[in-house]
Amino acid sequence: MGVFLVVLGGIFWAVSGVLAEYLFENHYSVEWVSFYRLFCTGLILIILSLKRFEVQIFTQKSTLFSLFIYALFGLLLTQYGYFKAIFYTDAGTATMIQYSAPLIIMLFLCFKDKVLPKKLEFLALSLILIGLFLIATGGNLSDFKMSFWGILWALAGAFGVAFYSLCARGIIEKYGIFLLMGWASLIASGILLILLLGKIPSYDFDLKGYLALAGIIFIGTIGAFCLYLKGVEYIGALRASMIACIEPVAAAFMSYFFLKTHYGFLELFAFSLIIVSVFLNAMKVKPKID
């Protein structure tokens, strides 16, 4: 069940990247997409979780502080960093760099527990890195086209993924995914509004643009994050973050079917490596270091 939830969450997250790139190509700003994604997601999830509203989430200083930190370094850093990276580079490159998160998590857990990664974990991670490298470059370093800011924002997003994967489990178990995600998203939108000094761009109504934003909110955010974090409860942060690397494969297939993008042998080989890594992680029952 945990593997299934994380894989489905990765597919949903791929939808978010594709729709975001569509919006940026049509001159919508990262700030507009990020703010309304967070704000609308927060309102929707809070409404859905009204029946189990917890007053103590605001009365206990430690819980409130944890919620604020999660909103800032988990949700905001991940979502805004990812969109900024797409804006400066492209969805494939941004996704590849952000999926260095499993390496960050593995190194943190190994350092924390003072152990070395098991052979199966190392093999799965190696396959993921090789596969994502081939997807981004086609095996040719000269095609590795990234700007400095694109790299920086993608790495920031990767740290955000690692942070919420490792730090959200306790507070989720206490308050539930919907309540946590709702308030954290609303808080993150408020933080972003403050950082932008209240200057959120406005646009004339465009049906396709607003439908794309709705897809990002309902499929690529609410669906993806809730499925992923629920999967983390079952299988742990390290395995979940590595299995979710199915996202770039899903994005490639969507590009092929909807945008008519064609792939060569190296790209197909890379997809197979990532799929094999997913099965390697699914075979594990009790990961030693997580």
PAMI-695909 format. One record per residue (C-alpha): residue in one letter; residue number from 1; x negated, y, z. Coordinates in Angstrom, 1 decimal. Layout:
BEGIN
+---+-----+--------+--------+--------+
: r :   k :     c1 :     c2 :     c3 :
+---+-----+--------+--------+--------+
: a : NUM :      X :      Y :      Z :
...
+---+-----+--------+--------+--------+
END
This chain:
BEGIN
+---+-----+--------+--------+--------+
: r :   k :     c1 :     c2 :     c3 :
+---+-----+--------+--------+--------+
: m :   1 :    0.0 :    0.0 :    0.0 :
: g :   2 :   -2.8 :    2.4 :    0.9 :
: v :   3 :   -4.6 :    1.8 :   -2.4 :
: f :   4 :   -1.4 :    2.2 :   -4.4 :
: l :   5 :   -0.5 :    5.5 :   -2.6 :
: v :   6 :   -4.0 :    7.0 :   -3.2 :
: v :   7 :   -4.1 :    5.9 :   -6.9 :
: l :   8 :   -0.6 :    7.5 :   -7.5 :
: g :   9 :   -1.8 :   10.6 :   -5.7 :
: g :  10 :   -4.8 :   10.9 :   -8.0 :
: i :  11 :   -2.6 :   10.6 :  -11.1 :
: f :  12 :   -0.3 :   13.3 :   -9.7 :
: w :  13 :   -3.3 :   15.5 :   -9.0 :
: a :  14 :   -4.5 :   15.1 :  -12.6 :
: v :  15 :   -1.2 :   16.6 :  -13.7 :
: s :  16 :   -2.0 :   19.7 :  -11.6 :
: g :  17 :   -5.4 :   20.2 :  -13.3 :
: v :  18 :   -3.9 :   19.8 :  -16.8 :
: l :  19 :   -1.1 :   22.3 :  -16.1 :
: a :  20 :   -3.4 :   24.7 :  -14.4 :
: e :  21 :   -5.7 :   24.8 :  -17.5 :
: y :  22 :   -2.7 :   25.4 :  -19.7 :
: l :  23 :   -1.7 :   28.4 :  -17.5 :
: f :  24 :   -5.3 :   29.8 :  -17.6 :
: e :  25 :   -5.5 :   29.5 :  -21.3 :
: n :  26 :   -2.3 :   31.5 :  -21.5 :
: h :  27 :   -3.8 :   34.3 :  -19.4 :
: y :  28 :   -2.3 :   33.6 :  -16.0 :
: s :  29 :   -4.8 :   34.4 :  -13.2 :
: v :  30 :   -6.2 :   31.9 :  -10.7 :
: e :  31 :   -5.0 :   34.1 :   -7.9 :
: w :  32 :   -1.4 :   34.1 :   -9.1 :
: v :  33 :   -1.3 :   30.3 :   -9.6 :
: s :  34 :   -3.1 :   29.6 :   -6.3 :
: f :  35 :   -0.9 :   32.0 :   -4.2 :
: y :  36 :    2.5 :   30.8 :   -5.5 :
: r :  37 :    1.4 :   27.2 :   -5.4 :
: l :  38 :    0.5 :   27.5 :   -1.7 :
: f :  39 :    3.4 :   29.8 :   -0.7 :
: c :  40 :    6.2 :   27.8 :   -2.5 :
: t :  41 :    4.7 :   24.5 :   -1.3 :
: g :  42 :    4.7 :   25.7 :    2.3 :
: l :  43 :    8.4 :   26.9 :    2.2 :
: i :  44 :    9.6 :   23.7 :    0.5 :
: l :  45 :    7.9 :   21.4 :    2.9 :
: i :  46 :    8.9 :   23.4 :    6.0 :
: i :  47 :   12.5 :   23.2 :    4.9 :
: l :  48 :   12.2 :   19.4 :    4.3 :
: s :  49 :   10.8 :   18.9 :    7.8 :
: l :  50 :   13.2 :   21.1 :    9.8 :
: k :  51 :   14.7 :   18.1 :   11.6 :
: r :  52 :   11.4 :   17.4 :   13.3 :
: f :  53 :   10.3 :   20.9 :   14.0 :
: e :  54 :    7.7 :   21.0 :   16.8 :
: v :  55 :    7.5 :   24.2 :   18.9 :
: q :  56 :    4.3 :   23.0 :   20.6 :
: i :  57 :    2.4 :   23.3 :   17.3 :
: f :  58 :    2.5 :   27.0 :   18.0 :
: t :  59 :    2.2 :   27.0 :   21.8 :
: q :  60 :   -0.9 :   24.9 :   22.1 :
: k :  61 :   -4.0 :   26.9 :   21.3 :
: s :  62 :   -6.1 :   23.9 :   20.3 :
: t :  63 :   -3.4 :   22.7 :   17.9 :
: l :  64 :   -2.9 :   26.1 :   16.4 :
: f :  65 :   -6.6 :   26.5 :   15.9 :
: s :  66 :   -6.8 :   23.1 :   14.2 :
: l :  67 :   -4.0 :   24.0 :   11.9 :
: f :  68 :   -5.6 :   27.3 :   10.9 :
: i :  69 :   -9.0 :   25.6 :   10.3 :
: y :  70 :   -7.3 :   22.9 :    8.2 :
: a :  71 :   -5.4 :   25.5 :    6.2 :
: l :  72 :   -8.6 :   27.6 :    5.5 :
: f :  73 :  -11.3 :   24.9 :    4.9 :
: g :  74 :   -9.0 :   22.1 :    3.8 :
: l :  75 :   -6.1 :   23.4 :    1.6 :
: l :  76 :   -7.3 :   26.8 :    0.5 :
: l :  77 :  -10.9 :   25.9 :   -0.2 :
: t :  78 :   -9.8 :   22.8 :   -2.1 :
: q :  79 :   -7.1 :   24.3 :   -4.2 :
: y :  80 :   -8.6 :   27.8 :   -4.9 :
: g :  81 :  -12.0 :   26.3 :   -5.5 :
: y :  82 :  -10.7 :   23.8 :   -7.9 :
: f :  83 :   -8.7 :   26.3 :   -9.9 :
: k :  84 :  -11.6 :   28.8 :  -10.0 :
: a :  85 :  -13.9 :   26.0 :  -11.3 :
: i :  86 :  -11.4 :   25.2 :  -14.1 :
: f :  87 :  -11.2 :   28.9 :  -15.0 :
: y :  88 :  -15.0 :   29.2 :  -15.3 :
: t :  89 :  -15.7 :   25.8 :  -16.9 :
: d :  90 :  -12.9 :   23.3 :  -17.8 :
: a :  91 :  -10.7 :   20.8 :  -16.1 :
: g :  92 :  -13.0 :   17.8 :  -16.8 :
: t :  93 :  -16.2 :   19.4 :  -15.6 :
: a :  94 :  -14.5 :   20.9 :  -12.5 :
: t :  95 :  -12.9 :   17.5 :  -11.6 :
: m :  96 :  -16.2 :   15.7 :  -12.1 :
: i :  97 :  -18.1 :   18.0 :   -9.7 :
: q :  98 :  -15.3 :   18.0 :   -7.1 :
: y :  99 :  -15.5 :   14.2 :   -7.1 :
: s : 100 :  -18.8 :   14.5 :   -5.3 :
: a : 101 :  -16.6 :   14.5 :   -2.2 :
: p : 102 :  -17.0 :   10.7 :   -1.6 :
: l : 103 :  -20.8 :   11.2 :   -1.5 :
: i : 104 :  -20.3 :   14.0 :    1.1 :
: i : 105 :  -18.0 :   11.9 :    3.2 :
: m : 106 :  -20.3 :    8.8 :    3.0 :
: l : 107 :  -23.4 :   10.9 :    4.0 :
: f : 108 :  -21.4 :   12.4 :    6.9 :
: l : 109 :  -20.1 :    9.1 :    8.2 :
: c : 110 :  -23.5 :    7.4 :    7.8 :
: f : 111 :  -25.2 :   10.3 :    9.7 :
: k : 112 :  -22.4 :   10.3 :   12.4 :
: d : 113 :  -22.5 :    6.5 :   12.9 :
: k : 114 :  -26.3 :    6.2 :   12.3 :
: v : 115 :  -25.8 :    3.4 :    9.7 :
: l : 116 :  -26.6 :    2.8 :    6.0 :
: p : 117 :  -23.8 :    2.3 :    3.4 :
: k : 118 :  -23.0 :   -1.2 :    2.6 :
: k : 119 :  -24.0 :   -2.6 :   -0.8 :
: l : 120 :  -20.4 :   -2.7 :   -2.1 :
: e : 121 :  -19.8 :    1.0 :   -1.1 :
: f : 122 :  -23.1 :    2.1 :   -2.7 :
: l : 123 :  -22.3 :    0.2 :   -5.9 :
: a : 124 :  -18.8 :    1.6 :   -6.2 :
: l : 125 :  -20.1 :    5.2 :   -5.6 :
: s : 126 :  -22.8 :    4.7 :   -8.2 :
: l : 127 :  -20.2 :    3.5 :  -10.8 :
: i : 128 :  -18.1 :    6.5 :  -10.1 :
: l : 129 :  -21.0 :    9.0 :  -10.5 :
: i : 130 :  -22.2 :    7.3 :  -13.7 :
: g : 131 :  -18.6 :    7.2 :  -15.1 :
: l : 132 :  -17.9 :   10.9 :  -14.3 :
: f : 133 :  -21.2 :   11.9 :  -15.7 :
: l : 134 :  -20.5 :   10.2 :  -19.0 :
: i : 135 :  -17.0 :   11.8 :  -19.1 :
: a : 136 :  -18.4 :   15.3 :  -18.6 :
: t : 137 :  -21.4 :   15.0 :  -20.9 :
: g : 138 :  -20.9 :   12.1 :  -23.3 :
: g : 139 :  -24.3 :   10.9 :  -22.2 :
: n : 140 :  -26.1 :   14.0 :  -23.5 :
: l : 141 :  -27.4 :   16.5 :  -20.9 :
: s : 142 :  -27.4 :   19.3 :  -23.6 :
: d : 143 :  -23.6 :   19.1 :  -23.6 :
: f : 144 :  -23.5 :   19.7 :  -19.8 :
: k : 145 :  -22.0 :   23.2 :  -20.1 :
: m : 146 :  -21.4 :   24.8 :  -16.7 :
: s : 147 :  -21.6 :   28.3 :  -15.4 :
: f : 148 :  -23.2 :   29.1 :  -12.0 :
: w : 149 :  -19.8 :   30.2 :  -10.6 :
: g : 150 :  -18.1 :   27.2 :  -12.0 :
: i : 151 :  -20.6 :   24.9 :  -10.2 :
: l : 152 :  -20.3 :   26.9 :   -7.0 :
: w : 153 :  -16.5 :   26.8 :   -6.9 :
: a : 154 :  -16.3 :   23.2 :   -7.8 :
: l : 155 :  -18.7 :   22.3 :   -5.0 :
: a : 156 :  -16.7 :   24.4 :   -2.6 :
: g : 157 :  -13.6 :   22.4 :   -3.6 :
: a : 158 :  -15.5 :   19.1 :   -3.0 :
: f : 159 :  -16.4 :   20.2 :    0.5 :
: g : 160 :  -12.7 :   21.0 :    1.0 :
: v : 161 :  -11.7 :   17.6 :   -0.1 :
: a : 162 :  -14.2 :   16.0 :    2.3 :
: f : 163 :  -13.0 :   18.2 :    5.1 :
: y : 164 :   -9.3 :   17.5 :    4.9 :
: s : 165 :  -10.0 :   13.8 :    4.3 :
: l : 166 :  -12.0 :   13.5 :    7.5 :
: c : 167 :  -10.2 :   16.0 :    9.8 :
: a : 168 :   -6.5 :   15.7 :    9.0 :
: r : 169 :   -5.8 :   12.2 :   10.3 :
: g : 170 :   -5.2 :   13.1 :   14.0 :
: i : 171 :   -3.0 :   16.1 :   13.4 :
: i : 172 :   -1.0 :   14.2 :   10.7 :
: e : 173 :   -0.3 :   11.3 :   13.2 :
: k : 174 :    0.9 :   13.8 :   15.7 :
: y : 175 :    3.2 :   16.0 :   13.6 :
: g : 176 :    3.7 :   14.2 :   10.3 :
: i : 177 :    2.5 :   15.1 :    6.7 :
: f : 178 :    5.4 :   17.3 :    5.7 :
: l : 179 :    5.3 :   19.5 :    8.7 :
: l : 180 :    1.5 :   19.8 :    8.7 :
: m : 181 :    1.3 :   20.5 :    4.9 :
: g : 182 :    4.2 :   23.0 :    5.1 :
: w : 183 :    2.7 :   25.2 :    7.8 :
: a : 184 :   -0.9 :   24.8 :    6.6 :
: s : 185 :    0.1 :   25.8 :    3.0 :
: l : 186 :    2.0 :   28.8 :    4.2 :
: i : 187 :   -0.9 :   29.9 :    6.4 :
: a : 188 :   -3.3 :   29.4 :    3.6 :
: s : 189 :   -1.2 :   31.6 :    1.3 :
: g : 190 :   -1.3 :   34.3 :    3.9 :
: i : 191 :   -5.0 :   34.0 :    4.3 :
: l : 192 :   -5.4 :   34.3 :    0.5 :
: l : 193 :   -3.1 :   37.3 :    0.4 :
: i : 194 :   -5.2 :   39.0 :    3.1 :
: l : 195 :   -8.5 :   38.2 :    1.2 :
: l : 196 :   -7.0 :   39.7 :   -2.0 :
: l : 197 :   -5.8 :   42.8 :    0.0 :
: g : 198 :   -2.2 :   42.1 :   -1.0 :
: k : 199 :   -2.9 :   42.4 :   -4.7 :
: i : 200 :   -1.2 :   39.4 :   -6.4 :
: p : 201 :   -0.8 :   39.9 :  -10.2 :
: s : 202 :    2.8 :   39.9 :  -11.6 :
: y : 203 :    3.9 :   38.6 :  -15.0 :
: d : 204 :    7.0 :   38.8 :  -17.1 :
: f : 205 :    9.2 :   35.7 :  -17.0 :
: d : 206 :    8.0 :   33.0 :  -19.3 :
: l : 207 :    9.9 :   29.6 :  -19.1 :
: k : 208 :    6.9 :   27.4 :  -20.0 :
: g : 209 :    4.7 :   29.2 :  -17.6 :
: y : 210 :    7.1 :   28.9 :  -14.7 :
: l : 211 :    7.8 :   25.3 :  -15.5 :
: a : 212 :    4.1 :   24.6 :  -15.5 :
: l : 213 :    3.8 :   26.2 :  -12.1 :
: a : 214 :    6.8 :   24.1 :  -10.8 :
: g : 215 :    5.0 :   21.0 :  -12.1 :
: i : 216 :    1.8 :   22.0 :  -10.2 :
: i : 217 :    3.9 :   22.6 :   -7.0 :
: f : 218 :    6.2 :   19.5 :   -7.0 :
: i : 219 :    4.0 :   17.0 :   -8.7 :
: g : 220 :    0.4 :   18.1 :   -8.4 :
: t : 221 :    0.6 :   19.5 :   -4.9 :
: i : 222 :    3.5 :   18.1 :   -2.8 :
: g : 223 :    3.4 :   14.7 :   -4.4 :
: a : 224 :   -0.3 :   14.4 :   -4.7 :
: f : 225 :   -1.4 :   15.6 :   -1.3 :
: c : 226 :    1.3 :   13.7 :    0.6 :
: l : 227 :    0.6 :   10.4 :   -1.2 :
: y : 228 :   -3.1 :   10.8 :   -0.8 :
: l : 229 :   -3.0 :   11.8 :    2.9 :
: k : 230 :   -0.6 :    8.9 :    3.6 :
: g : 231 :   -3.0 :    6.6 :    1.9 :
: v : 232 :   -5.8 :    7.9 :    4.1 :
: e : 233 :   -3.8 :    6.7 :    7.1 :
: y : 234 :   -3.9 :    3.1 :    5.7 :
: i : 235 :   -7.4 :    2.8 :    4.3 :
: g : 236 :   -9.6 :    5.6 :    5.7 :
: a : 237 :  -11.1 :    8.8 :    4.3 :
: l : 238 :  -14.1 :    7.2 :    2.4 :
: r : 239 :  -12.2 :    4.6 :    0.5 :
: a : 240 :   -9.3 :    6.9 :   -0.2 :
: s : 241 :  -11.5 :    9.7 :   -1.7 :
: m : 242 :  -13.4 :    7.1 :   -3.9 :
: i : 243 :  -10.2 :    5.4 :   -5.1 :
: a : 244 :   -8.7 :    8.8 :   -6.0 :
: c : 245 :  -11.4 :    9.1 :   -8.6 :
: i : 246 :   -8.8 :    7.6 :  -10.9 :
: e : 247 :   -7.7 :   11.2 :  -11.4 :
: p : 248 :  -10.1 :   12.1 :  -14.3 :
: v : 249 :   -9.1 :    8.8 :  -16.1 :
: a : 250 :   -5.5 :    9.8 :  -15.7 :
: a : 251 :   -6.2 :   13.3 :  -17.0 :
: a : 252 :   -8.0 :   11.8 :  -20.0 :
: f : 253 :   -5.1 :    9.6 :  -20.9 :
: m : 254 :   -2.7 :   12.5 :  -20.6 :
: s : 255 :   -4.9 :   14.6 :  -22.8 :
: y : 256 :   -4.9 :   11.8 :  -25.4 :
: f : 257 :   -1.1 :   11.3 :  -25.4 :
: f : 258 :    0.0 :   15.0 :  -25.0 :
: l : 259 :   -2.9 :   17.0 :  -26.4 :
: k : 260 :   -4.2 :   14.5 :  -29.0 :
: t : 261 :   -7.7 :   14.4 :  -27.6 :
: h : 262 :   -9.8 :   11.5 :  -29.0 :
: y : 263 :  -12.5 :    9.6 :  -27.1 :
: g : 264 :  -15.6 :    7.7 :  -28.2 :
: f : 265 :  -17.2 :    4.5 :  -26.9 :
: l : 266 :  -19.1 :    6.2 :  -24.1 :
: e : 267 :  -16.0 :    7.9 :  -22.7 :
: l : 268 :  -14.0 :    4.6 :  -22.8 :
: f : 269 :  -17.0 :    2.9 :  -21.1 :
: a : 270 :  -16.9 :    5.5 :  -18.4 :
: f : 271 :  -13.2 :    4.9 :  -17.8 :
: s : 272 :  -13.9 :    1.2 :  -17.3 :
: l : 273 :  -16.6 :    2.0 :  -14.8 :
: i : 274 :  -14.3 :    4.1 :  -12.7 :
: i : 275 :  -11.5 :    1.5 :  -12.9 :
: v : 276 :  -14.0 :   -1.2 :  -11.7 :
: s : 277 :  -15.0 :    1.0 :   -8.8 :
: v : 278 :  -11.3 :    1.3 :   -7.8 :
: f : 279 :  -11.0 :   -2.5 :   -7.7 :
: l : 280 :  -14.2 :   -2.8 :   -5.7 :
: n : 281 :  -12.8 :   -0.5 :   -3.1 :
: a : 282 :   -9.4 :   -2.3 :   -3.1 :
: m : 283 :  -11.2 :   -5.6 :   -2.4 :
: k : 284 :  -12.5 :   -4.2 :    0.9 :
: v : 285 :  -10.3 :   -4.9 :    4.0 :
: k : 286 :  -12.3 :   -3.5 :    6.9 :
: p : 287 :  -14.8 :   -0.9 :    5.8 :
: k : 288 :  -17.6 :   -0.9 :    8.3 :
: i : 289 :  -18.5 :    2.8 :    8.5 :
: d : 290 :  -15.0 :    4.3 :    8.2 :
+---+-----+--------+--------+--------+
END
